[in-house]
Amino acid sequence: GRLAKWKNGTETGNESFEFLRDFNSMIFLLFKDNIDRIWVGTRDRGLFVMDPSGKNVQYHFNEQPGSLTFIGTSVYDVVQYNDSIFFVSTGFLNILNINSGEIKTLTQNDGLPGAGLTQLMLDDEGVLWFNHNNGLGSYNFNKHIFVSYNERNGIIMSDKSIHAKFKMRNGEFWFG
């Protein structure tokens, strides 16, 4: 759970790395947003948003009192939708407005096609794609429409990884 950075231009060795912070939890995700903040998703301590130096916590999102709250303490993925909206996967879909601090958690009661959300990817039309325990899904944020794809659509994802994803230059997505 320790965040460190390699000092560019130095040889590889212990002195080439700068220790920034110990999160006391496994780090699942590192994400850089469009203004260079570093987002750190942990196994059980929520989501930390660090300043571009990586030394100072600007925001902490968790289920614990005293933090900005969303459902889930393990953060699997983060995708930036625009300058203020971020999608955060904690097994559920959290929609975070970083400017206002507003967080909306979408569950199956809101139309989410399944729990266990992990990987998130945004297509060129602004549609969010994700895998969940029932297959693959998509979410149109502007229209608030969920679509689910599963074995009936030829999607078999019973052994899905929580980290294997890739967007090709032509816009195609690959999920593992």
C-alpha positions as CSV (number, residue, x, y, z in Angstrom):
1,G,0.0,0.0,0.0
2,R,2.9,2.4,-0.4
3,L,2.9,5.0,-3.2
4,A,6.3,5.8,-4.6
5,K,7.5,7.5,-7.8
6,W,10.6,7.0,-9.8
7,K,12.7,10.2,-10.3
8,N,12.9,10.6,-14.1
9,G,16.4,10.8,-15.4
10,T,18.0,8.8,-12.6
11,E,19.5,5.3,-12.7
12,T,17.4,2.5,-11.2
13,G,18.3,2.0,-7.6
14,N,16.8,2.7,-4.2
15,E,17.8,6.3,-4.3
16,S,15.9,6.7,-7.6
17,F,12.5,6.3,-5.9
18,E,10.7,8.8,-3.7
19,F,8.2,7.4,-1.1
20,L,5.1,9.5,-1.1
21,R,2.5,7.9,1.2
22,D,1.5,4.7,2.9
23,F,-2.2,4.0,2.4
24,N,-2.1,0.9,4.8
25,S,-4.1,-1.0,2.2
26,M,-3.4,-2.7,-1.2
27,I,-3.5,-0.2,-4.0
28,F,-5.9,-1.4,-6.8
29,L,-5.8,1.7,-9.0
30,L,-3.7,4.7,-10.0
31,F,-5.4,7.2,-12.3
32,K,-4.3,10.6,-13.5
33,D,-7.1,13.1,-14.4
34,N,-7.0,15.9,-16.9
35,I,-5.5,18.4,-14.4
36,D,-2.8,15.9,-13.2
37,R,-4.4,14.9,-9.9
38,I,-3.5,11.4,-8.9
39,W,-6.4,9.2,-7.9
40,V,-5.5,6.2,-5.7
41,G,-8.1,3.4,-5.3
42,T,-7.5,1.0,-2.4
43,R,-8.7,-2.4,-1.4
44,D,-10.5,-1.3,1.8
45,R,-9.8,2.3,2.5
46,G,-11.7,3.9,-0.4
47,L,-10.5,6.5,-2.9
48,F,-7.9,9.2,-2.3
49,V,-7.4,12.2,-4.7
50,M,-3.9,13.6,-4.4
51,D,-2.5,16.8,-5.7
52,P,-0.2,16.5,-8.8
53,S,2.9,16.1,-6.5
54,G,1.3,13.0,-5.0
55,K,2.1,14.3,-1.5
56,N,-1.1,15.9,-0.4
57,V,-4.6,14.4,-0.1
58,Q,-7.2,16.8,-1.5
59,Y,-10.2,14.4,-1.1
60,H,-10.9,11.1,0.6
61,F,-14.0,9.1,-0.4
62,N,-15.0,6.1,1.8
63,E,-17.9,4.7,3.8
64,Q,-16.4,5.9,7.0
65,P,-17.7,8.9,9.0
66,G,-15.6,12.0,8.4
67,S,-15.0,11.3,4.7
68,L,-17.0,12.0,1.6
69,T,-19.2,8.9,1.4
70,F,-20.0,6.4,-1.3
71,I,-21.0,2.8,-1.1
72,G,-18.0,0.5,-1.1
73,T,-14.5,0.7,0.4
74,S,-12.7,-1.1,-2.4
75,V,-12.2,1.0,-5.5
76,Y,-11.6,-0.9,-8.7
77,D,-11.6,1.7,-11.4
78,V,-12.1,5.5,-12.1
79,V,-13.1,7.1,-15.4
80,Q,-13.3,10.8,-16.0
81,Y,-16.4,11.8,-17.9
82,N,-15.8,15.6,-18.1
83,D,-14.1,18.3,-16.0
84,S,-16.3,17.6,-13.0
85,I,-17.9,14.1,-13.4
86,F,-16.1,10.9,-12.6
87,F,-17.4,7.4,-12.6
88,V,-16.0,5.2,-9.7
89,S,-16.4,1.5,-9.5
90,T,-16.7,0.0,-6.0
91,G,-18.8,-3.0,-7.0
92,F,-21.5,-0.4,-7.6
93,L,-21.4,2.6,-9.9
94,N,-20.7,5.9,-8.1
95,I,-21.1,9.1,-10.0
96,L,-18.9,11.8,-8.4
97,N,-19.1,15.5,-9.1
98,I,-15.6,16.6,-7.8
99,N,-16.5,20.3,-8.0
100,S,-19.7,20.1,-5.9
101,G,-18.8,17.0,-3.8
102,E,-22.1,15.4,-4.8
103,I,-22.0,11.6,-5.0
104,K,-24.8,9.4,-6.4
105,T,-24.4,5.7,-6.1
106,L,-26.3,3.6,-8.6
107,T,-27.4,0.1,-7.7
108,Q,-29.6,-2.5,-9.2
109,N,-32.6,-0.6,-7.8
110,D,-31.6,2.3,-10.1
111,G,-31.3,0.0,-13.2
112,L,-27.7,-1.2,-12.9
113,P,-27.8,-4.6,-14.6
114,G,-25.7,-6.4,-11.9
115,A,-23.5,-5.9,-8.9
116,G,-19.8,-6.5,-8.8
117,L,-18.8,-3.7,-11.2
118,T,-15.1,-3.6,-11.8
119,Q,-13.6,-2.3,-15.1
120,L,-14.9,1.0,-16.6
121,M,-14.3,2.4,-20.0
122,L,-15.7,5.4,-21.8
123,D,-16.4,5.2,-25.5
124,D,-16.0,8.0,-28.0
125,E,-19.8,8.8,-27.7
126,G,-19.5,9.3,-23.9
127,V,-21.2,5.9,-23.1
128,L,-19.7,4.1,-20.1
129,W,-19.0,0.4,-20.5
130,F,-18.3,-1.9,-17.6
131,N,-18.3,-5.6,-16.6
132,H,-20.4,-6.8,-13.7
133,N,-21.4,-10.2,-12.2
134,N,-24.0,-10.8,-15.0
135,G,-21.8,-9.9,-18.0
136,L,-21.0,-6.7,-19.7
137,G,-23.1,-3.5,-19.5
138,S,-23.2,0.1,-20.7
139,Y,-24.6,3.3,-19.3
140,N,-25.6,6.4,-21.1
141,F,-25.2,9.1,-18.4
142,N,-27.0,11.9,-20.3
143,K,-30.1,9.7,-21.0
144,H,-29.8,7.5,-17.8
145,I,-30.1,4.3,-19.8
146,F,-28.5,1.0,-18.8
147,V,-28.0,-1.9,-21.3
148,S,-26.8,-5.4,-20.3
149,Y,-25.0,-7.8,-22.6
150,N,-24.7,-11.5,-21.5
151,E,-24.7,-15.0,-22.8
152,R,-27.8,-14.3,-25.0
153,N,-25.6,-11.7,-26.8
154,G,-22.6,-14.0,-27.1
155,I,-20.8,-12.5,-24.1
156,I,-19.4,-15.1,-21.7
157,M,-17.5,-13.5,-18.9
158,S,-17.7,-16.0,-16.0
159,D,-13.9,-15.7,-15.3
160,K,-13.5,-12.0,-15.8
161,S,-10.5,-10.2,-14.4
162,I,-11.0,-7.0,-12.4
163,H,-8.1,-5.3,-14.3
164,A,-7.9,-6.6,-17.9
165,K,-9.2,-4.0,-20.3
166,F,-7.9,-2.0,-23.2
167,K,-9.2,0.6,-25.7
168,M,-7.8,0.3,-29.2
169,R,-7.0,3.3,-31.3
170,N,-10.0,2.6,-33.5
171,G,-12.3,2.8,-30.5
172,E,-12.8,-1.0,-29.9
173,F,-12.8,-2.2,-26.4
174,W,-11.1,-5.4,-25.2
175,F,-12.1,-6.9,-21.8
176,G,-10.4,-10.0,-20.3
